[in-house]
Amino acid sequence: MSMLAEALAHLVRGIVDTPDAVRVDSRPQRRGEMLEVRVAPEDLGRVIGRQGRTATALRTVLDALAGHPVRVDVVETDRGR
């Protein structure tokens, strides 16, 4: 796991009620790195925040750590798996 993925996982675990369900996958892309955050369904709204403010703040922190824009997607975990 990359340093950015570990930092994002740490931040998100501090926000959610079910920290054990947090998983961050890192995928390289042409224009940098994409981080996909998976959280429990009941924590999805907490991570996104009102009008996306929490998710935007997380992206801002990661951009500052990386020194360049990083794509961050927040998705809920698959219920059937």
N, CA, C and O atoms as CSV, one atom per row, in Angstrom:
chain,resi,resn,atom,element,x,y,z
A,1,MET,N,N,0.856,-1.171,0.000
A,1,MET,CA,C,0.000,0.000,0.000
A,1,MET,C,C,0.906,1.239,0.000
A,1,MET,O,O,1.890,1.306,0.736
A,2,SER,N,N,0.556,2.197,-0.824
A,2,SER,CA,C,1.359,3.405,-0.929
A,2,SER,C,C,1.194,4.282,0.321
A,2,SER,O,O,0.273,4.085,1.115
A,3,MET,N,N,2.084,5.231,0.474
A,3,MET,CA,C,2.031,6.140,1.610
A,3,MET,C,C,0.734,6.939,1.594
A,3,MET,O,O,0.133,7.176,2.642
A,4,LEU,N,N,0.303,7.354,0.405
A,4,LEU,CA,C,-0.945,8.114,0.296
A,4,LEU,C,C,-2.145,7.260,0.686
A,4,LEU,O,O,-3.048,7.737,1.373
A,5,ALA,N,N,-2.160,6.007,0.257
A,5,ALA,CA,C,-3.270,5.107,0.594
A,5,ALA,C,C,-3.318,4.867,2.105
A,5,ALA,O,O,-4.396,4.838,2.698
A,6,GLU,N,N,-2.161,4.696,2.717
A,6,GLU,CA,C,-2.119,4.497,4.174
A,6,GLU,C,C,-2.611,5.743,4.913
A,6,GLU,O,O,-3.346,5.638,5.895
A,7,ALA,N,N,-2.204,6.915,4.441
A,7,ALA,CA,C,-2.651,8.158,5.069
A,7,ALA,C,C,-4.161,8.322,4.937
A,7,ALA,O,O,-4.831,8.708,5.896
A,8,LEU,N,N,-4.695,8.033,3.762
A,8,LEU,CA,C,-6.133,8.144,3.548
A,8,LEU,C,C,-6.890,7.153,4.423
A,8,LEU,O,O,-7.907,7.509,5.020
A,9,ALA,N,N,-6.413,5.924,4.507
A,9,ALA,CA,C,-7.061,4.915,5.347
A,9,ALA,C,C,-7.079,5.372,6.805
A,9,ALA,O,O,-8.085,5.208,7.495
A,10,HIS,N,N,-5.986,5.935,7.267
A,10,HIS,CA,C,-5.897,6.427,8.645
A,10,HIS,C,C,-6.914,7.543,8.899
A,10,HIS,O,O,-7.607,7.536,9.916
A,11,LEU,N,N,-6.998,8.485,7.986
A,11,LEU,CA,C,-7.951,9.586,8.130
A,11,LEU,C,C,-9.393,9.091,8.133
A,11,LEU,O,O,-10.200,9.525,8.955
A,12,VAL,N,N,-9.717,8.187,7.217
A,12,VAL,CA,C,-11.092,7.699,7.101
A,12,VAL,C,C,-11.469,6.858,8.323
A,12,VAL,O,O,-12.600,6.943,8.802
A,13,ARG,N,N,-10.543,6.053,8.828
A,13,ARG,CA,C,-10.843,5.248,10.024
A,13,ARG,C,C,-11.205,6.119,11.221
A,13,ARG,O,O,-11.972,5.700,12.087
A,14,GLY,N,N,-10.655,7.327,11.269
A,14,GLY,CA,C,-10.978,8.253,12.345
A,14,GLY,C,C,-12.351,8.880,12.218
A,14,GLY,O,O,-12.863,9.447,13.183
A,15,ILE,N,N,-12.951,8.788,11.051
A,15,ILE,CA,C,-14.255,9.406,10.783
A,15,ILE,C,C,-15.406,8.428,10.967
A,15,ILE,O,O,-16.472,8.810,11.450
A,16,VAL,N,N,-15.204,7.176,10.590
A,16,VAL,CA,C,-16.301,6.210,10.505
A,16,VAL,C,C,-16.593,5.516,11.834
A,16,VAL,O,O,-15.781,5.542,12.759
A,17,ASP,N,N,-17.774,4.893,11.905
A,17,ASP,CA,C,-18.155,4.105,13.074
A,17,ASP,C,C,-17.639,2.674,12.986
A,17,ASP,O,O,-17.493,2.006,14.009
A,18,THR,N,N,-17.360,2.195,11.770
A,18,THR,CA,C,-16.882,0.826,11.557
A,18,THR,C,C,-15.511,0.877,10.884
A,18,THR,O,O,-15.411,0.657,9.677
A,19,PRO,N,N,-14.452,1.165,11.647
A,19,PRO,CA,C,-13.126,1.317,11.032
A,19,PRO,C,C,-12.573,0.032,10.435
A,19,PRO,O,O,-11.729,0.087,9.541
A,20,ASP,N,N,-13.028,-1.118,10.908
A,20,ASP,CA,C,-12.528,-2.382,10.357
A,20,ASP,C,C,-12.991,-2.615,8.924
A,20,ASP,O,O,-12.388,-3.413,8.206
A,21,ALA,N,N,-14.049,-1.935,8.496
A,21,ALA,CA,C,-14.588,-2.109,7.147
A,21,ALA,C,C,-13.897,-1.211,6.121
A,21,ALA,O,O,-14.164,-1.330,4.925
A,22,VAL,N,N,-13.024,-0.324,6.562
A,22,VAL,CA,C,-12.354,0.610,5.649
A,22,VAL,C,C,-11.274,-0.122,4.866
A,22,VAL,O,O,-10.436,-0.822,5.433
A,23,ARG,N,N,-11.314,0.057,3.548
A,23,ARG,CA,C,-10.285,-0.525,2.675
A,23,ARG,C,C,-9.948,0.505,1.601
A,23,ARG,O,O,-10.848,1.096,1.004
A,24,VAL,N,N,-8.678,0.719,1.357
A,24,VAL,CA,C,-8.236,1.665,0.339
A,24,VAL,C,C,-7.414,0.904,-0.696
A,24,VAL,O,O,-6.421,0.257,-0.365
A,25,ASP,N,N,-7.843,0.993,-1.954
A,25,ASP,CA,C,-7.114,0.370,-3.057
A,25,ASP,C,C,-6.458,1.468,-3.877
A,25,ASP,O,O,-7.073,2.495,-4.162
A,26,SER,N,N,-5.217,1.245,-4.252
A,26,SER,CA,C,-4.464,2.206,-5.046
A,26,SER,C,C,-4.273,1.646,-6.447
A,26,SER,O,O,-3.863,0.499,-6.629
A,27,ARG,N,N,-4.581,2.487,-7.438
A,27,ARG,CA,C,-4.408,2.068,-8.826
A,27,ARG,C,C,-3.651,3.154,-9.580
A,27,ARG,O,O,-4.056,4.316,-9.575
A,28,PRO,N,N,-2.561,2.779,-10.223
A,28,PRO,CA,C,-1.839,3.776,-11.028
A,28,PRO,C,C,-2.639,4.127,-12.282
A,28,PRO,O,O,-3.280,3.261,-12.878
A,29,GLN,N,N,-2.598,5.367,-12.669
A,29,GLN,CA,C,-3.248,5.819,-13.895
A,29,GLN,C,C,-2.275,6.686,-14.673
A,29,GLN,O,O,-1.204,7.032,-14.176
A,30,ARG,N,N,-2.646,7.030,-15.880
A,30,ARG,CA,C,-1.784,7.856,-16.713
A,30,ARG,C,C,-1.399,9.162,-16.039
A,30,ARG,O,O,-0.245,9.589,-16.083
A,31,ARG,N,N,-2.378,9.777,-15.423
A,31,ARG,CA,C,-2.156,11.099,-14.832
A,31,ARG,C,C,-1.923,11.031,-13.326
A,31,ARG,O,O,-2.224,11.990,-12.616
A,32,GLY,N,N,-1.406,9.944,-12.840
A,32,GLY,CA,C,-1.119,9.829,-11.416
A,32,GLY,C,C,-1.777,8.628,-10.786
A,32,GLY,O,O,-1.914,7.579,-11.415
A,33,GLU,N,N,-2.177,8.781,-9.560
A,33,GLU,CA,C,-2.695,7.670,-8.769
A,33,GLU,C,C,-4.178,7.874,-8.461
A,33,GLU,O,O,-4.618,8.998,-8.216
A,34,MET,N,N,-4.945,6.782,-8.475
A,34,MET,CA,C,-6.334,6.839,-8.062
A,34,MET,C,C,-6.483,5.989,-6.804
A,34,MET,O,O,-6.033,4.845,-6.759
A,35,LEU,N,N,-7.114,6.558,-5.794
A,35,LEU,CA,C,-7.356,5.844,-4.547
A,35,LEU,C,C,-8.853,5.607,-4.426
A,35,LEU,O,O,-9.652,6.538,-4.531
A,36,GLU,N,N,-9.219,4.360,-4.207
A,36,GLU,CA,C,-10.625,3.996,-4.054
A,36,GLU,C,C,-10.844,3.582,-2.606
A,36,GLU,O,O,-10.229,2.634,-2.119
A,37,VAL,N,N,-11.726,4.301,-1.928
A,37,VAL,CA,C,-12.010,4.055,-0.513
A,37,VAL,C,C,-13.317,3.277,-0.421
A,37,VAL,O,O,-14.337,3.700,-0.964
A,38,ARG,N,N,-13.283,2.143,0.264
A,38,ARG,CA,C,-14.496,1.356,0.505
A,38,ARG,C,C,-14.812,1.413,1.989
A,38,ARG,O,O,-13.953,1.172,2.838
A,39,VAL,N,N,-16.078,1.741,2.283
A,39,VAL,CA,C,-16.529,1.833,3.670
A,39,VAL,C,C,-17.837,1.075,3.809
A,39,VAL,O,O,-18.479,0.736,2.815
A,40,ALA,N,N,-18.225,0.812,5.048
A,40,ALA,CA,C,-19.503,0.153,5.323
A,40,ALA,C,C,-20.643,1.055,4.834
A,40,ALA,O,O,-20.508,2.278,4.858
A,41,PRO,N,N,-21.757,0.471,4.394
A,41,PRO,CA,C,-22.876,1.271,3.871
A,41,PRO,C,C,-23.356,2.356,4.836
A,41,PRO,O,O,-23.721,3.450,4.407
A,42,GLU,N,N,-23.356,2.055,6.134
A,42,GLU,CA,C,-23.837,3.045,7.103
A,42,GLU,C,C,-22.849,4.196,7.314
A,42,GLU,O,O,-23.213,5.218,7.894
A,43,ASP,N,N,-21.615,4.042,6.853
A,43,ASP,CA,C,-20.602,5.081,7.005
A,43,ASP,C,C,-20.413,5.935,5.747
A,43,ASP,O,O,-19.659,6.907,5.768
A,44,LEU,N,N,-21.077,5.584,4.677
A,44,LEU,CA,C,-20.873,6.281,3.407
A,44,LEU,C,C,-21.180,7.771,3.525
A,44,LEU,O,O,-20.385,8.599,3.082
A,45,GLY,N,N,-22.305,8.118,4.108
A,45,GLY,CA,C,-22.674,9.522,4.267
A,45,GLY,C,C,-21.719,10.280,5.159
A,45,GLY,O,O,-21.476,11.467,4.945
A,46,ARG,N,N,-21.183,9.615,6.145
A,46,ARG,CA,C,-20.248,10.240,7.082
A,46,ARG,C,C,-18.948,10.615,6.362
A,46,ARG,O,O,-18.373,11.668,6.637
A,47,VAL,N,N,-18.484,9.767,5.450
A,47,VAL,CA,C,-17.232,10.027,4.737
A,47,VAL,C,C,-17.431,11.090,3.648
A,47,VAL,O,O,-16.541,11.905,3.404
A,48,ILE,N,N,-18.583,11.078,3.007
A,48,ILE,CA,C,-18.848,12.069,1.968
A,48,ILE,C,C,-19.139,13.432,2.597
A,48,ILE,O,O,-18.637,14.452,2.124
A,49,GLY,N,N,-19.936,13.453,3.647
A,49,GLY,CA,C,-20.244,14.700,4.340
A,49,GLY,C,C,-21.337,15.500,3.650
A,49,GLY,O,O,-21.772,15.165,2.548
A,50,ARG,N,N,-21.767,16.547,4.306
A,50,ARG,CA,C,-22.804,17.408,3.736
A,50,ARG,C,C,-22.269,18.120,2.507
A,50,ARG,O,O,-21.241,18.796,2.551
A,51,GLN,N,N,-22.983,17.954,1.426
A,51,GLN,CA,C,-22.613,18.547,0.137
A,51,GLN,C,C,-21.189,18.182,-0.277
A,51,GLN,O,O,-20.533,18.931,-1.002
A,52,GLY,N,N,-20.717,17.026,0.188
A,52,GLY,CA,C,-19.402,16.538,-0.206
A,52,GLY,C,C,-18.226,17.228,0.459
A,52,GLY,O,O,-17.091,17.104,-0.001
A,53,ARG,N,N,-18.483,17.944,1.527
A,53,ARG,CA,C,-17.410,18.724,2.164
A,53,ARG,C,C,-16.315,17.853,2.766
A,53,ARG,O,O,-15.134,18.178,2.649
A,54,THR,N,N,-16.692,16.750,3.409
A,54,THR,CA,C,-15.678,15.884,4.029
A,54,THR,C,C,-14.809,15.234,2.959
A,54,THR,O,O,-13.586,15.189,3.091
A,55,ALA,N,N,-15.440,14.731,1.900
A,55,ALA,CA,C,-14.684,14.114,0.809
A,55,ALA,C,C,-13.759,15.135,0.155
A,55,ALA,O,O,-12.624,14.805,-0.190
A,56,THR,N,N,-14.221,16.352,-0.018
A,56,THR,CA,C,-13.397,17.411,-0.592
A,56,THR,C,C,-12.204,17.723,0.316
A,56,THR,O,O,-11.092,17.937,-0.167
A,57,ALA,N,N,-12.435,17.747,1.612
A,57,ALA,CA,C,-11.345,18.000,2.562
A,57,ALA,C,C,-10.308,16.878,2.505
A,57,ALA,O,O,-9.106,17.142,2.547
A,58,LEU,N,N,-10.766,15.633,2.411
A,58,LEU,CA,C,-9.835,14.503,2.301
A,58,LEU,C,C,-8.993,14.636,1.033
A,58,LEU,O,O,-7.784,14.403,1.061
A,59,ARG,N,N,-9.625,15.007,-0.073
A,59,ARG,CA,C,-8.891,15.188,-1.332
A,59,ARG,C,C,-7.855,16.308,-1.207
A,59,ARG,O,O,-6.741,16.187,-1.718
A,60,THR,N,N,-8.220,17.385,-0.534
A,60,THR,CA,C,-7.306,18.511,-0.353
A,60,THR,C,C,-6.081,18.099,0.454
A,60,THR,O,O,-4.957,18.464,0.108
A,61,VAL,N,N,-6.291,17.348,1.518
A,61,VAL,CA,C,-5.168,16.884,2.341
A,61,VAL,C,C,-4.253,15.969,1.533
A,61,VAL,O,O,-3.031,16.094,1.608
A,62,LEU,N,N,-4.835,15.051,0.762
A,62,LEU,CA,C,-4.018,14.129,-0.029
A,62,LEU,C,C,-3.271,14.851,-1.142
A,62,LEU,O,O,-2.123,14.517,-1.434
A,63,ASP,N,N,-3.915,15.844,-1.770
A,63,ASP,CA,C,-3.223,16.631,-2.785
A,63,ASP,C,C,-2.004,17.328,-2.186
A,63,ASP,O,O,-0.946,17.390,-2.811
A,64,ALA,N,N,-2.162,17.853,-0.968
A,64,ALA,CA,C,-1.054,18.529,-0.299
A,64,ALA,C,C,0.072,17.543,0.037
A,64,ALA,O,O,1.250,17.867,-0.119
A,65,LEU,N,N,-0.287,16.356,0.492
A,65,LEU,CA,C,0.730,15.343,0.805
A,65,LEU,C,C,1.482,14.897,-0.444
A,65,LEU,O,O,2.701,14.722,-0.422
A,66,ALA,N,N,0.737,14.715,-1.537
A,66,ALA,CA,C,1.337,14.204,-2.763
A,66,ALA,C,C,2.085,15.288,-3.534
A,66,ALA,O,O,3.065,15.004,-4.223
A,67,GLY,N,N,1.621,16.525,-3.413
A,67,GLY,CA,C,2.223,17.590,-4.191
A,67,GLY,C,C,1.627,17.715,-5.579
A,67,GLY,O,O,2.079,18.527,-6.386
A,68,HIS,N,N,0.622,16.918,-5.855
A,68,HIS,CA,C,-0.080,16.957,-7.141
A,68,HIS,C,C,-1.490,16.411,-6.921
A,68,HIS,O,O,-1.733,15.745,-5.915
A,69,PRO,N,N,-2.419,16.674,-7.830
A,69,PRO,CA,C,-3.785,16.171,-7.643
A,69,PRO,C,C,-3.835,14.646,-7.633
A,69,PRO,O,O,-3.171,13.981,-8.429
A,70,VAL,N,N,-4.631,14.110,-6.722
A,70,VAL,CA,C,-4.840,12.669,-6.592
A,70,VAL,C,C,-6.334,12.420,-6.688
A,70,VAL,O,O,-7.123,13.118,-6.052
A,71,ARG,N,N,-6.727,11.437,-7.473
A,71,ARG,CA,C,-8.144,11.117,-7.589
A,71,ARG,C,C,-8.538,10.207,-6.430
A,71,ARG,O,O,-7.882,9.198,-6.171
A,72,VAL,N,N,-9.621,10.574,-5.731
A,72,VAL,CA,C,-10.125,9.787,-4.616
A,72,VAL,C,C,-11.591,9.500,-4.864
A,72,VAL,O,O,-12.389,10.428,-5.004
A,73,ASP,N,N,-11.959,8.226,-4.922
A,73,ASP,CA,C,-13.344,7.803,-5.075
A,73,ASP,C,C,-13.791,7.111,-3.799
A,73,ASP,O,O,-13.069,6.278,-3.252
A,74,VAL,N,N,-14.981,7.457,-3.327
A,74,VAL,CA,C,-15.544,6.847,-2.121
A,74,VAL,C,C,-16.713,5.978,-2.535
A,74,VAL,O,O,-17.660,6.461,-3.156
A,75,VAL,N,N,-16.654,4.689,-2.193
A,75,VAL,CA,C,-17.727,3.755,-2.524
A,75,VAL,C,C,-18.063,2.916,-1.294
A,75,VAL,O,O,-17.218,2.719,-0.421
A,76,GLU,N,N,-19.289,2.428,-1.231
A,76,GLU,CA,C,-19.648,1.551,-0.112
A,76,GLU,C,C,-19.213,0.131,-0.436
A,76,GLU,O,O,-19.093,-0.234,-1.606
A,77,THR,N,N,-18.979,-0.659,0.578
A,77,THR,CA,C,-18.582,-2.047,0.375
A,77,THR,C,C,-19.718,-2.823,-0.251
A,77,THR,O,O,-20.886,-2.473,-0.082
A,78,ASP,N,N,-19.386,-3.859,-0.963
A,78,ASP,CA,C,-20.410,-4.721,-1.560
A,78,ASP,C,C,-21.067,-5.505,-0.461
A,78,ASP,O,O,-20.390,-6.146,0.342
A,79,ARG,N,N,-22.381,-5.462,-0.415
A,79,ARG,CA,C,-23.107,-6.118,0.684
A,79,ARG,C,C,-23.099,-7.632,0.573
A,79,ARG,O,O,-23.107,-8.322,1.593
A,80,GLY,N,N,-23.082,-8.158,-0.628
A,80,GLY,CA,C,-23.205,-9.599,-0.799
A,80,GLY,C,C,-21.905,-10.359,-0.682
A,80,GLY,O,O,-21.917,-11.587,-0.761
A,81,ARG,N,N,-20.793,-9.691,-0.499
A,81,ARG,CA,C,-19.496,-10.394,-0.480
A,81,ARG,C,C,-18.996,-10.673,0.884
A,81,ARG,O,O,-17.923,-11.256,1.041
